[in-house]
Amino acid sequence: MPRTGENIYKRKDGRWEGRYIKERVDGKAKYGAVYAGSYREVKQKLDKIKHELGRGRQAAGGREAVGYRKGMAFRSGSHAEKIFRQQI
């Protein structure tokens, strides 16, 4: 069963770290991270990145992302495309 919730943690150095899935390669997730001084700042950054990923824009890593839609990760780009076509 997949984990639910947010990947936001306080680091030993006092900063907050938020992780998100940038892409999936051969079924394996490639993660990106954002850092900030407070939980709220990290949450805002993650929301912005996930919103951009949901629109099909390029993530901070420079690769085009197709894996998010309203915070939900898809198994493949073809599955995401099928869902998007149904929504239109």
PLY file of the C-alpha trace (Angstrom):
ply
format ascii 1.0
element vertex 88
property float x
property float y
property float z
element edge 87
property int vertex1
property int vertex2
end_header
0.00 0.00 0.00
1.47 3.38 -0.96
2.35 5.94 1.64
0.13 8.93 2.00
0.98 12.35 3.32
3.70 14.82 2.58
7.42 14.31 2.36
8.39 17.30 4.50
10.96 16.83 7.24
13.09 18.95 9.55
16.79 18.37 9.00
19.52 18.28 11.62
20.86 21.61 10.38
17.51 23.28 11.23
16.22 23.66 7.67
13.09 22.02 6.33
13.28 19.69 3.32
10.45 18.72 1.00
10.81 15.95 -1.59
8.78 15.37 -4.74
8.88 12.98 -7.70
10.44 14.70 -10.72
10.06 11.78 -13.10
9.91 8.02 -13.35
12.51 6.08 -15.31
11.96 2.37 -15.83
9.45 2.34 -12.98
11.84 3.99 -10.52
11.14 7.43 -9.10
13.65 10.24 -9.47
13.23 12.72 -6.62
13.82 16.44 -6.35
14.12 18.43 -3.15
13.34 21.94 -1.96
14.69 23.58 1.17
13.52 26.48 3.32
13.69 27.86 6.81
10.11 27.00 7.74
7.55 24.27 7.11
5.15 26.74 5.50
7.74 27.96 2.97
8.57 24.38 1.91
4.86 23.57 1.58
4.35 26.62 -0.69
7.35 25.67 -2.84
6.13 22.07 -3.19
2.62 23.19 -4.11
4.03 25.49 -6.79
6.25 22.75 -8.25
3.45 20.17 -8.24
1.15 22.66 -9.94
3.75 23.26 -12.67
4.30 19.52 -13.08
0.56 19.02 -13.42
0.47 21.52 -16.29
3.19 19.58 -18.13
5.83 22.28 -17.74
9.44 21.49 -17.15
10.51 20.89 -13.60
13.50 22.52 -11.96
15.70 19.68 -13.24
15.00 20.68 -16.85
13.14 17.54 -17.91
9.52 17.55 -18.94
7.27 16.02 -16.33
3.99 14.23 -16.94
3.57 12.50 -13.60
1.38 14.74 -11.44
-2.23 15.79 -11.49
-3.60 17.38 -8.33
-0.96 15.67 -6.19
-1.51 12.21 -7.65
1.36 10.31 -9.25
0.71 8.24 -12.37
2.46 5.03 -13.32
3.34 6.14 -16.83
3.02 9.03 -19.22
0.51 7.13 -21.34
-1.76 6.64 -18.32
-1.54 10.36 -17.49
-2.31 11.25 -21.10
-5.38 9.00 -21.06
-6.68 10.69 -17.90
-6.04 14.18 -19.33
-7.88 13.34 -22.54
-10.87 12.13 -20.51
-10.95 15.42 -18.62
-11.11 17.54 -21.80
0 1
1 2
2 3
3 4
4 5
5 6
6 7
7 8
8 9
9 10
10 11
11 12
12 13
13 14
14 15
15 16
16 17
17 18
18 19
19 20
20 21
21 22
22 23
23 24
24 25
25 26
26 27
27 28
28 29
29 30
30 31
31 32
32 33
33 34
34 35
35 36
36 37
37 38
38 39
39 40
40 41
41 42
42 43
43 44
44 45
45 46
46 47
47 48
48 49
49 50
50 51
51 52
52 53
53 54
54 55
55 56
56 57
57 58
58 59
59 60
60 61
61 62
62 63
63 64
64 65
65 66
66 67
67 68
68 69
69 70
70 71
71 72
72 73
73 74
74 75
75 76
76 77
77 78
78 79
79 80
80 81
81 82
82 83
83 84
84 85
85 86
86 87
